């Protein structure tokens, strides 16, 4: 304890000096005597406290004092009296342990502070007013603290033992009287509350005599029953109403609450009675009845309190009817329905779900719903989305799931799950409704097969071949496996169609397709590319010799005569051979080079030919364009056009896609299809990509300054992703133009994305962490793995325009578009349609729930200065 703070033993009695005398002056004794007389009288507590405060200031010669009284309801010390200077600064309430009064109360011991400014418990207002010394005295009554006094002085002073004895005497005089006065006030208040309770309580109160007649009824009782007290007094309840139990049986007079309580001498709580008044008005009452005893312990009255629960009964009845309706739907619905507890276990299952899964209701009940769901949908044995629903993180879940039938088969289901909450919004359970869509899924598989296979030969079509070639390249890069690609064309096939008709030509193609399949391994892929053109993927073929040998066998099989209308026809073919990675490291390059090799074989008449670079387009004209393209990149010869991107729901432009053009000095405006391939082959694609990114974001900033806030989409190729300068470039450009990262979208084709998904992930992850959005472009033309789609940090799926364009006329394409939109939404992604060229396609996209769209139906790509006028024209339309 600091040297300027003194704490005395926990006693409120003054101590005598060595001679047994009390060192208190005559004036002080007289004043204390006067205080004692006042304390024993009928003085109000506030007046007595003020007298004590003034006396303390007068006897000690100080200028500020206060008396605080403990109020247990708010656990604070409240000021009961103080003098003028005290009122100017000190708080009207104190927490125990705060200030000298609070410390004295908490310790139940006086505390003396000789140098208040140095005291660690000093309060700000006292320091501001120059308090120099202080004393805290507890007020004790019946052995417990009931308050405290604070004595303050603005002059330097050291309080001594005489001061302390005087204050202890004063406290001993005033505390019991103040406590007694407070108890009297509390008692009077309690009686007043009791008197007012009867008249103001919300529940009805009825007092019955020993003979069973009504003695009193409070206003609330009159209001609930609709009867005046005058009409009820002196009558028995039987004369006023009829009472019924909840089961509908009438209550006999001897079984009514009054007689029962009087006979038993014990209270009855929570009795529910249907009360029918004389006017046939029906009330449901919740009644508590207690006996009142006389001095001899005999029950002489009954006090019954009651509340009107008619509305609650109506609600309960409505709930009962609702439960009956739910039960009728639950038991008879064609959909499978289950009630799931918050831990994911089945509480009950309806007959439709029992039939759908093949288990009995007893087998399903109490087991986790997840135990019947295909493992591919689960994470650590649980369905994460169902857990989020049970926790209240989402209100509804819509998902297509595979269930495992008891017989081992797969049942596809479209499930909707909803969280059911209680009256206080607390989660109760989950309702799952499941429609068996196995037949629809089977039909979708058929449609998907038809979309990816040639209708004539049932061989994989160009789209599926491209996907499988991409996948084979991906595996080849990862596992160092080579492969060969054969591209073949039938010679003079047109003559067969012209001579025998197209039906004969179709028959020839079917026969040749079967021959190709018969001469290939299970791991090989044979495809009809269209017309009389076929292609074969040969994984594991390491060199020209192996590829040439296989091509020879295929050529021999193809050139065997075929029978058409009883005639033997000789078939000739040309086969082009390319090897991965020797002749190309991506599908487009291999197909292009394979096509070139096939034409070389056709020109040479050799039947087969291996690709040679000099036949693949590396000619002087390409070299000239390469030089000019490099100069265009360096000297600003590239220009950007922008195609508006619209939000489907509102029809408003929300962004643009930047599309590069080459303003050639001699050839005019050149489209990307003329020079992007050259840029890829010459490694100019990286600086070209960086230049496009810089120009696009700069234009985006300019639009923002003009009040047009648009998202910007920029395309990246595989080599752009492999550019070590890509990420620094993105960071620099965004910072330079003050564009938030989330307003930039980088578009990567599906084939690029899957060329090396692991490496792509390494590049995209830091970009995504910055906030940059990522879109898969031309989705539907590659060979995407859903596993990789879940892993990759993507935000949008851009449906390839070939499907969107054909959607109005080809149901298969419409199905692919709708499925892609559903897939995007299931993965939490935005679905973007490109290539919208007519109103019907636009309306179909709206019906399918597409998020964003672009295409010539809205606007072709335009120059930057045409975007704002286009926006204004559209707004005015």
Rosetta blueprint (number, residue, H / E / L):
1 X L
2 X L
3 X L
4 X L
5 X E
6 X E
7 X E
8 X L
9 X L
10 X L
11 X L
12 X L
13 X L
14 X L
15 X L
16 X L
17 X L
18 X L
19 X L
20 X L
21 X L
22 X L
23 X L
24 X L
25 X L
26 X H
27 X H
28 X H
29 X H
30 X H
31 X H
32 X H
33 X H
34 X H
35 X H
36 X H
37 X H
38 X H
39 X H
40 X H
41 X L
42 X L
43 X L
44 X L
45 X H
46 X H
47 X H
48 X H
49 X H
50 X H
51 X H
52 X H
53 X H
54 X H
55 X H
56 X H
57 X H
58 X H
59 X H
60 X H
61 X L
62 X L
63 X L
64 X E
65 X E
66 X E
67 X E
68 X E
69 X E
70 X E
71 X E
72 X L
73 X L
74 X L
75 X L
76 X E
77 X E
78 X E
79 X E
80 X E
81 X E
82 X E
83 X L
84 X H
85 X H
86 X H
87 X H
88 X H
89 X H
90 X L
91 X L
92 X L
93 X E
94 X E
95 X L
96 X L
97 X L
98 X L
99 X H
100 X H
101 X H
102 X H
103 X H
104 X H
105 X H
106 X H
107 X H
108 X L
109 X L
110 X L
111 X E
112 X E
113 X E
114 X L
115 X L
116 X H
117 X H
118 X H
119 X L
120 X L
121 X L
122 X L
123 X L
124 X H
125 X H
126 X H
127 X H
128 X H
129 X L
130 X L
131 X L
132 X L
133 X E
134 X E
135 X E
136 X E
137 X E
138 X E
139 X E
140 X E
141 X E
142 X L
143 X L
144 X E
145 X E
146 X E
147 X E
148 X E
149 X E
150 X E
151 X E
152 X E
153 X E
154 X L
155 X L
156 X L
157 X L
158 X L
159 X L
160 X L
161 X H
162 X H
163 X H
164 X H
165 X H
166 X H
167 X H
168 X H
169 X H
170 X H
171 X H
172 X H
173 X H
174 X H
175 X H
176 X H
177 X H
178 X H
179 X H
180 X H
181 X H
182 X H
183 X H
184 X H
185 X H
186 X H
187 X H
188 X H
189 X H
190 X H
191 X H
192 X H
193 X H
194 X H
195 X H
196 X H
197 X H
198 X H
199 X H
200 X H
201 X L
202 X L
203 X L
204 X E
205 X E
206 X E
207 X E
208 X E
209 X E
210 X L
211 X L
212 X L
213 X E
214 X E
215 X E
216 X E
217 X E
218 X L
219 X H
220 X H
221 X H
222 X H
223 X H
224 X H
225 X H
226 X L
227 X L
228 X L
229 X H
230 X H
231 X H
232 X H
233 X L
234 X L
235 X L
236 X E
237 X H
238 X H
239 X H
240 X H
241 X E
242 X E
243 X E
244 X E
245 X L
246 X L
247 X L
248 X L
249 X L
250 X E
251 X L
252 X L
253 X H
254 X H
255 X H
256 X L
257 X H
258 X H
259 X H
260 X H
261 X H
262 X H
263 X H
264 X H
265 X L
266 X L
267 X L
268 X E
269 X E
270 X E
271 X E
272 X E
273 X E
274 X E
275 X E
276 X E
277 X E
278 X L
279 X L
280 X L
281 X L
282 X E
283 X E
284 X E
285 X E
286 X E
287 X E
288 X E
289 X E
290 X E
291 X E
292 X E
293 X E
294 X L
295 X L
296 X L
297 X L
298 X L
299 X E
300 X E
301 X E
302 X E
303 X E
304 X E
305 X E
306 X E
307 X E
308 X E
309 X L
310 X H
311 X H
312 X H
313 X H
314 X H
315 X H
316 X H
317 X H
318 X H
319 X H
320 X H
321 X H
322 X H
323 X H
324 X H
325 X H
326 X H
327 X H
328 X H
329 X H
330 X H
331 X H
332 X H
333 X L
334 X L
335 X L
336 X E
337 X E
338 X E
339 X E
340 X E
341 X L
342 X L
343 X L
344 X L
345 X E
346 X E
347 X E
348 X E
349 X E
350 X L
351 X H
352 X H
353 X H
354 X H
355 X H
356 X H
357 X H
358 X L
359 X L
360 X L
361 X H
362 X H
363 X H
364 X H
365 X L
366 X L
367 X L
368 X E
369 X H
370 X H
371 X H
372 X H
373 X E
374 X L
375 X H
376 X H
377 X H
378 X L
379 X E
380 X L
381 X L
382 X E
383 X L
384 X H
385 X H
386 X H
387 X H
388 X H
389 X H
390 X H
391 X L
392 X L
393 X L
394 X L
395 X L
396 X E
397 X E
398 X E
399 X E
400 X E
401 X E
402 X E
403 X E
404 X E
405 X L
406 X L
407 X L
408 X L
409 X L
410 X E
411 X E
412 X E
413 X E
414 X E
415 X E
416 X E
417 X E
418 X E
419 X E
420 X E
421 X E
422 X L
423 X L
424 X L
425 X L
426 X L
427 X E
428 X E
429 X E
430 X E
431 X E
432 X E
433 X E
434 X E
435 X E
436 X E
437 X L
438 X H
439 X H
440 X H
441 X H
442 X H
443 X H
444 X H
445 X H
446 X H
447 X H
448 X H
449 X H
450 X H
451 X H
452 X H
453 X E
454 X L
455 X L
456 X L
457 X L
458 X L
459 X L
460 X E
461 X L
462 X H
463 X H
464 X H
465 X H
466 X H
467 X H
468 X H
469 X H
470 X H
471 X H
472 X H
473 X H
474 X H
475 X H
476 X H
477 X H
478 X H
479 X H
480 X L
481 X L
482 X L
483 X E
484 X E
485 X E
486 X E
487 X E
488 X E
489 X E
490 X E
491 X E
492 X L
493 X H
494 X H
495 X H
496 X H
497 X H
498 X H
499 X H
500 X H
501 X L
502 X H
503 X H
504 X H
505 X H
506 X H
507 X H
508 X H
509 X H
510 X H
511 X H
512 X H
513 X H
514 X H
515 X H
516 X H
517 X H
518 X H
519 X L
520 X L
521 X L
522 X L
523 X L
524 X L
525 X E
526 X E
527 X E
528 X E
529 X E
530 X E
531 X L
532 X L
533 X E
534 X E
535 X E
536 X E
537 X E
538 X E
539 X E
540 X L
541 X L
542 X L
543 X L
544 X H
545 X H
546 X H
547 X H
548 X H
549 X H
550 X H
551 X H
552 X H
553 X H
554 X H
555 X H
556 X H
557 X H
558 X H
559 X L
560 X L
561 X L
562 X E
563 X E
564 X E
565 X L
566 X L
567 X E
568 X E
569 X E
570 X L
571 X L
572 X E
573 X E
574 X E
575 X E
576 X E
577 X E
578 X E
579 X E
580 X E
581 X L
582 X L
583 X L
584 X L
585 X L
586 X L
587 X H
588 X H
589 X H
590 X H
591 X H
592 X H
593 X H
594 X H
595 X H
596 X H
597 X H
598 X H
599 X H
600 X H
601 X H
602 X H
603 X H
604 X H
605 X L
606 X L
607 X L
608 X E
609 X E
610 X E
611 X L
612 X L
613 X H
614 X H
615 X H
616 X L
617 X L
618 X L
619 X L
620 X H
621 X H
622 X H
623 X H
624 X H
625 X H
626 X H
627 X H
628 X H
629 X H
630 X H
631 X H
632 X H
633 X H
634 X H
635 X H
636 X L
637 X L
638 X E
639 X E
640 X E
641 X E
642 X E
643 X E
644 X E
645 X E
646 X E
647 X E
648 X L
649 X L
650 X L
651 X L
652 X L
653 X E
654 X E
655 X E
656 X E
657 X E
658 X E
659 X E
660 X E
661 X E
662 X E
663 X E
664 X E
665 X L
666 X L
667 X L
668 X E
669 X E
670 X E
671 X L
672 X H
673 X H
674 X H
675 X H
676 X H
677 X H
678 X H
679 X H
680 X H
681 X H
682 X L
683 X L
684 X L
685 X H
686 X H
687 X H
688 X H
689 X H
690 X H
691 X H
692 X H
693 X H
694 X H
695 X H
696 X H
697 X H
698 X H
699 X H
700 X H
701 X H
702 X H
703 X H
704 X H
705 X H
706 X L
707 X L
708 X L
709 X L
710 X L
711 X E
712 X E
713 X E
714 X E
715 X E
716 X E
717 X L
718 X H
719 X H
720 X H
721 X H
722 X L
723 X L
724 X L
725 X L
726 X H
727 X H
728 X H
729 X H
730 X H
731 X H
732 X H
733 X H
734 X H
735 X H
736 X H
737 X H
738 X L
739 X L
740 X L
741 X H
742 X H
743 X H
744 X E
745 X E
746 X E
747 X E
748 X E
749 X E
750 X H
751 X H
752 X H
753 X H
754 X H
755 X H
756 X L
757 X H
758 X H
759 X H
760 X H
761 X H
762 X H
763 X H
764 X H
765 X H
766 X H
767 X H
768 X H
769 X H
770 X H
771 X L
772 X L
773 X E
774 X E
775 X E
776 X E
777 X E
778 X E
779 X E
780 X L
781 X L
782 X L
783 X L
784 X L
785 X L
786 X H
787 X H
788 X H
789 X H
790 X H
791 X H
792 X L
793 X L
794 X L
795 X L
796 X E
797 X E
798 X E
799 X E
800 X L
801 X H
802 X H
803 X H
804 X H
805 X H
806 X H
807 X L
808 X L
809 X L
810 X L
811 X H
812 X H
813 X H
814 X H
815 X H
816 X H
817 X H
818 X H
819 X H
820 X H
821 X H
822 X H
823 X H
824 X H
825 X H
826 X H
827 X L
828 X L
829 X L
830 X E
831 X E
832 X E
833 X E
834 X E
835 X L
836 X L
837 X L
838 X L
839 X H
840 X H
841 X H
842 X H
843 X H
844 X H
845 X H
846 X H
847 X H
848 X H
849 X L
850 X L
851 X L
852 X E
853 X E
854 X E
855 X L
856 X L
857 X L
858 X L
859 X L
860 X L
861 X L
862 X E
863 X L
864 X H
865 X H
866 X H
867 X H
868 X H
869 X H
870 X H
871 X H
872 X H
873 X H
874 X H
875 X H
876 X H
877 X L
